[in-house]
Amino acid sequence: WNHPTRGMVSPADFIPIAEETGLIVPIGEWVLRTACHETASWPDQIKVAVNLSPAQLKCRNLMAIIASALASSGMPASKLQIEITETVLMQNTFATLATLHEMRKLGVQIAMDDFGTGYSSLSYLRSFPFDKIKIDRSFINDLADGAEPLAIVNAVAGLATNLNIISTAEGVETQQQLNQLHAAGCTEMQGYLFNRPLPAGALERLLQERGTLVSPETWSARP
């Protein structure tokens, strides 16, 4: 958030306050609509990922908001990825799963963010057919510390492959990490090794300079 007097404010600072006050619902809707509008004209290979909070998933008009954002922007549903965390699934699981299935019917892809940090991540893979699991950056940061973190990443990537799910490694910052993750079988990478977060206009120029699309980068639109 580029605040007019405070400058750049981290999501880690304002998102918890927005969650606590309920402002995350209108903020989340704005983010969703803006993300769809900004990326509708981008190449079909590039998807946009938007995080949903537990509060948003409790809104009865969520599906109407998603459908409206796609329709007004003209963006195909297949280009939109919704990211949720295990915390979302822990709250009112039946209703949440029903909503996720409605999103899938619409053509939207669903990703589990921060995979491996909760208590029940594996069980949720049985309850819903996720399109993607995102391996938490804490495991990537620890790759240089020994064999155990790499064994965990290998296991998660192998699990994703067997379940026909995309595996995205978060927080990739070095070439060594990239090489290890490729060897482990991760299908996508995300992190500062590729680029820092950019405004939409700057990202469009970057994609043009790099020949429209550079694999395996993924770009996320976050509040």
SVG drawing of the C-alpha trace seen along z (x, -y; Angstrom):
<svg xmlns="http://www.w3.org/2000/svg" viewBox="-26 -13 49 54">
<polyline fill="none" stroke="black" stroke-width="0.4" points="0.0,0.0 1.6,-3.2 0.2,-5.5 0.3,-9.3 2.2,-10.2 3.5,-6.9 5.0,-5.7 5.1,-2.0 3.2,0.0 3.6,3.8 0.6,6.1 1.9,7.6 1.0,4.3 -2.4,3.4 -4.0,6.7 -4.4,7.9 -6.1,4.6 -8.4,5.0 -9.3,8.5 -10.1,7.4 -12.3,4.5 -14.0,6.2 -12.6,3.9 -10.9,6.9 -14.2,7.6 -14.5,4.4 -10.7,4.3 -10.7,7.9 -13.5,7.1 -11.5,4.1 -8.4,6.3 -10.3,9.0 -11.9,6.5 -8.7,4.6 -6.7,7.7 -9.1,9.0 -9.3,5.6 -5.5,5.1 -4.7,8.6 -7.6,9.3 -5.6,8.1 -2.4,9.9 -1.3,13.1 -3.5,16.1 -0.6,18.1 -0.4,15.6 -2.8,16.2 -3.5,13.8 -3.7,15.2 -5.8,13.4 -5.9,14.3 -9.2,14.7 -9.6,14.2 -11.9,16.3 -14.2,13.2 -14.6,13.0 -15.6,16.7 -18.3,16.1 -20.0,13.5 -23.1,14.9 -22.6,12.8 -18.9,13.9 -19.8,15.9 -21.8,13.0 -18.8,10.7 -16.4,13.1 -18.7,13.6 -19.2,9.8 -15.5,9.2 -14.9,11.6 -17.8,10.4 -17.0,6.7 -13.3,7.2 -13.9,9.7 -11.3,12.0 -11.8,15.8 -12.4,17.6 -9.5,19.9 -7.0,17.1 -8.1,16.5 -6.6,18.4 -8.0,18.1 -5.6,18.7 -6.7,19.8 -4.9,21.0 -5.7,23.8 -7.2,21.3 -10.0,20.7 -10.8,24.4 -10.8,24.8 -13.8,22.3 -17.2,23.7 -15.6,26.4 -18.8,27.7 -20.0,24.3 -16.4,23.4 -16.0,26.5 -19.4,25.9 -18.2,22.4 -14.9,23.7 -16.8,26.3 -18.9,23.4 -15.8,21.6 -14.4,24.7 -17.7,25.0 -17.2,21.4 -13.8,22.3 -11.7,20.7 -8.6,22.5 -8.1,23.0 -4.7,23.1 -3.8,23.9 -1.3,21.3 1.4,21.9 1.1,25.6 2.8,27.6 2.5,25.0 -0.8,26.2 -2.0,29.2 -4.3,30.7 -2.9,29.8 -2.8,33.4 -6.4,34.2 -7.7,31.2 -6.1,32.6 -8.6,35.5 -11.6,33.2 -11.1,30.9 -9.3,31.4 -6.9,28.4 -5.3,27.3 -2.2,26.1 -0.3,26.3 2.1,23.6 5.1,24.8 5.6,22.3 8.7,20.2 9.9,21.3 10.8,24.7 12.6,23.0 14.6,20.7 15.9,23.8 17.1,25.7 20.7,24.8 20.5,26.0 20.6,29.7 18.9,32.8 15.6,32.5 14.1,29.4 15.0,30.8 13.4,34.2 10.2,32.4 10.2,30.4 10.9,33.6 8.0,35.3 5.5,32.5 6.6,32.1 6.3,35.9 2.8,35.9 1.7,33.1 2.9,35.0 1.1,38.2 -2.1,36.2 -1.7,34.3 -1.5,31.0 0.8,28.1 3.5,27.4 4.7,23.9 7.8,23.1 7.5,19.7 10.3,17.5 12.9,18.6 15.8,16.1 19.0,18.0 20.1,20.0 21.0,22.8 17.5,23.0 16.1,22.9 18.4,25.8 17.3,27.9 13.6,27.2 13.9,28.2 15.6,31.4 12.9,32.0 10.2,31.8 8.5,28.5 6.6,27.3 6.5,23.5 8.7,21.1 8.0,17.7 10.3,15.3 12.8,12.4 15.2,14.4 12.9,13.6 11.8,10.1 10.6,7.9 6.8,7.0 5.9,4.5 2.9,2.3 0.9,3.6 2.2,1.1 5.8,1.9 5.1,5.7 3.6,5.3 6.8,3.5 8.9,6.2 7.0,9.0 7.4,7.1 11.1,6.8 11.4,10.5 9.3,11.7 5.8,11.7 6.2,14.7 9.1,16.1 8.5,19.6 8.3,20.6 7.5,17.3 4.1,16.8 2.7,13.4 0.2,12.7 -2.1,9.9 -2.4,9.3 -4.1,6.6"/>
</svg>
